[in-house]
Amino acid sequence: MLDTTLSARVQVFLDKFEAALAAGDLDAAVGMFAPECYWRDLVTFTWNIKTMEGRDQVRDMLAHCLAHVKPRNWKIAEGETPTEAGGVTESWITFETEVARGYGLIRLQNGQIWTLLTTMAELKAHEEKAGFSRPLGARHGVNPGAKTWKELRDEEVEQLGFKSQPYVLVIGGGQGGIALGARLRQLGVPTIIVEKNARAGDSWRNRYKSLCLHDPVWYDHLPYIDFPKNWPVFSPKDKIGDWLEMYTKVMELNYWSNTTAKHASWDDTKKEWTVIVERDGKEITLRPRQLVFATGMSAKPNMPKIKGMETFKGEQHHSSRHPGSGGYKGKNKKVAVIGSNNSAHDICAALYEAGVDVTMVQRSTTHIVRSDSLMESIGDLYSERAVRGGMTTAKADLIFASLPYRILNQFQKPVYDKIRQDDAAFYAGLEKAGFRLDFGDDDSGLFMKYLRRGSGYYIDVGASQLIIDGKIKLFAGQVEEITPNGVKLDNGKELPADVIVYATGYSSMNGFVADLVSPEMADKVGKVWGLGSNTTKDPGPWEGEQRNMWKPTQQEGLWFHGGNLHQSRHYSQFLSLQLKARYESIPTPVYGLQTVHHKA
């Protein structure tokens, strides 16, 4: 008797898809996709992070990749049951390629593939030592002269970078570099992370005193070790700093603090980098095969050049150098904060709490979303409610990754339409205070702004009410000139100030390549971040994935890694597998290497 259960129907579909791929029948395989379809591949087919949009792009990818990928064994994932809602059938799936095991999520509409996510879970014969295969640790029996775990670890620390070379050098020891280092450690890839600060976590500790994560704890776990269940929902910066320091130690990362990268050059004949670093005052030359910039999206300050800055009689600095509010308390100082995004709001709120006369200068519209409203919007994936409902961090990450960037704004817009309606009184109060609001170029809200430009928003944890109440003063307009005693705007207003804080954001990460390697190589790899959405600060053409992040660039052996804690955790898996494959000399033919359209 024909089994008509949903699971059986999905498996029949997967069997048919597998047969078409195995036969190399592109017409049959492509015909199983809907006319509007999206296939997002994280490494398995393309050795890239690439979204194929529409049947023609699916066909082209398969024509280039199918013969060497050899996908097979497509199954509903063990322990999972397909679901059906709103005319869409959804199922977690597993599959294999010639060299890897994959995991994914398929959505069927009218019996055809609407969205397909394929991700590399592990490389065959190079699986992580975990679970049943974890290292024993103890050496049972009689082992004359055997070295202890600590002795072996000490020996590695003494030799790597001196008697032996790292295969991967990660520049930047914040959350991105640490997460990637942990993944590479578990895969057995010799790696050194270099960090200019004295301790792991100092990139957080050294920021202004009031800094907290605005993302909730369920969104922010590092690989392998979750935050404890009593960890605060919004992590204070010093707790994050201590957690990162602990993590580097227990994950046994080769972490060189007090180390500054001075210069790097690529030898195309030897296929290796020469990187000169200064560690505790001593120059050391490293020769890695792969160089990863994990310097952070918020690490290269965008310090504006404004007429008259050199004439200012008071103190002025970028928000990344802001010492906190304590030094201004009780000194009768007037502080002007140029900018109206997260850092500007945090700094203004802390200064107000310290009794300082503070004014925010808003130069362009800003998207504001209340923290409670944002928490509610992601509650199905990242919340205590989601955890108790059986949602895992890994599964939540994949669900989020399965929505193609091309249509993600269509899912986000209704969320922010509802927020705007629910919080109408809040927004009315801000507008009455003179604050200029936006919800993104297409009203799709915060996350699309983040993906497109990495700026232009504030997650409200209290500063907005201070603006509404007039406790944080507000001026709107472009800064025309810095005068000896303040700020002059293009509308003729003058704002007296003793201190100016430039909360003016950060530059593209390829600026670090210009500094460390050369401006020519920075131009070769091009701008980092953005989708090519042709919205404000994200110029087209459409690219469909984050520019240059977590995937091959136009420069062999050069990679970028980072983003928020969620992205650092999630995408470190796929970058580490790309690096591991190269370390093991597994062929990695890259399909769809991104063209450089913008240099900065």
ZIQUI-V464790 format. One record per backbone hydrogen bond with DSSP energy under -0.5 kcal/mol. CO is the residue of the C=O (numbers start at 1). NH is the residue of the N-H. If there is no record, write none. Layout:
# ZIQUI-V464790
CO|NH, CO|NH
This chain:
# ZIQUI-V464790
2|4, 5|9, 6|10, 7|11, 8|12, 9|13, 10|14, 11|15, 12|16, 13|17, 14|18, 15|19, 16|20, 17|21, 18|22, 19|23, 20|25, 21|24, 24|26, 25|29, 26|30, 27|31, 29|32, 30|33, 32|113, 35|37, 35|55, 37|54, 38|40, 38|116, 39|41, 39|52, 40|42, 40|118, 41|43, 41|50, 42|44, 42|120, 43|47, 46|591, 48|43, 48|50, 50|41, 50|52, 51|53, 52|39, 52|54, 53|57, 54|58, 55|59, 56|60, 57|61, 58|62, 59|63, 60|64, 61|65, 62|66, 65|68, 65|69, 66|70, 69|98, 72|96, 75|94, 77|80, 83|90, 85|88, 87|110, 88|85, 89|108, 90|83, 91|106, 92|77, 93|104, 94|75, 95|102, 96|72, 99|124, 100|97, 101|121, 101|122, 102|95, 103|119, 104|93, 105|117, 106|91, 107|114, 107|115, 108|89, 109|112, 112|109, 113|34, 114|38, 115|107, 116|40, 116|118, 117|105, 118|42, 119|103, 119|121, 122|101, 123|126, 128|130, 130|133, 131|134, 136|138, 138|140, 141|143, 143|146, 148|152, 149|153, 150|154, 151|155, 152|156, 153|157, 154|158, 155|159, 156|160, 159|162, 159|163, 159|164, 164|161, 167|289, 167|290, 168|170, 168|192, 169|171, 169|292, 170|172, 170|194, 171|294, 173|201, 174|178, 175|179, 176|180, 177|181, 178|182, 179|183, 180|184, 181|185, 182|186, 183|187, 184|189, 185|188, 186|129, 188|190, 190|167, 190|168, 192|170, 193|256, 194|172, 195|259, 197|258, 199|202, 201|204, 201|205, 202|206, 204|207, 208|211, 211|237, 216|219, 217|220, 223|225, 224|226, 225|222, 228|231, 233|217, 233|235, 235|213, 236|239, 236|240, 237|241, 238|242, 239|243, 240|244, 241|245, 242|246, 243|247, 244|248, 245|249, 246|250, 247|251, 248|253, 249|252, 253|255, 254|193, 254|256, 255|257, 256|195, 258|280, 260|278, 263|276, 265|274, 266|268, 267|271, 267|272, 272|267, 273|275, 274|265, 274|276, 275|277, 275|286, 276|262, 276|263, 277|279, 277|284, 278|260, 278|280, 279|282, 282|279, 284|277, 284|286, 286|275, 288|273, 290|169, 291|293, 291|559, 292|171, 292|294, 293|561, 294|174, 296|299, 299|301, 300|507, 301|303, 302|304, 304|306, 306|309, 307|482, 308|311, 308|312, 309|312, 315|500, 317|502, 318|321, 319|322, 325|328, 325|329, 326|329, 328|331, 328|333, 333|335, 333|357, 334|498, 334|499, 335|337, 335|359, 336|338, 336|501, 337|339, 337|361, 338|503, 341|345, 342|346, 343|347, 344|348, 345|349, 346|350, 347|351, 348|352, 349|353, 350|354, 351|356, 352|355, 356|358, 357|335, 358|473, 359|337, 360|362, 360|475, 361|339, 361|363, 362|477, 366|368, 366|438, 367|458, 369|460, 370|374, 371|375, 372|376, 373|377, 374|378, 376|379, 378|381, 378|382, 381|383, 383|387, 384|388, 385|389, 386|391, 387|390, 392|396, 393|397, 394|398, 395|399, 396|400, 397|401, 398|402, 400|403, 402|404, 404|407, 404|408, 405|409, 407|410, 407|411, 408|411, 408|412, 409|413, 410|414, 411|415, 412|416, 413|417, 414|418, 415|419, 416|420, 417|421, 418|422, 419|423, 421|424, 423|427, 424|428, 425|429, 426|430, 427|431, 428|432, 429|433, 430|435, 431|434, 435|437, 436|366, 439|445, 440|439, 440|443, 445|449, 446|450, 447|451, 448|452, 449|453, 449|454, 449|455, 450|454, 451|530, 456|367, 457|342, 458|369, 458|460, 460|371, 462|466, 463|467, 464|468, 465|469, 466|471, 466|472, 467|470, 471|473, 473|360, 475|362, 478|480, 478|490, 481|483, 481|488, 483|486, 484|313, 485|497, 486|483, 487|495, 488|480, 488|481, 489|492, 493|489, 494|496, 495|487, 498|315, 499|336, 500|317, 500|502, 501|338, 501|503, 502|319, 502|504, 505|302, 508|511, 509|512, 509|513, 510|514, 511|515, 512|516, 513|517, 513|518, 516|264, 518|522, 519|523, 520|524, 521|525, 522|526, 530|547, 531|543, 531|544, 535|538, 538|534, 538|535, 546|549, 547|529, 548|560, 554|556, 555|558, 557|291, 558|553, 559|293, 560|550, 561|296, 564|568, 565|569, 566|570, 567|571, 568|572, 569|573, 570|573, 570|574, 571|575, 572|576, 573|577, 574|578, 575|579, 576|580, 577|581, 578|582, 579|583, 580|584, 581|586, 582|585, 595|597, 598|527
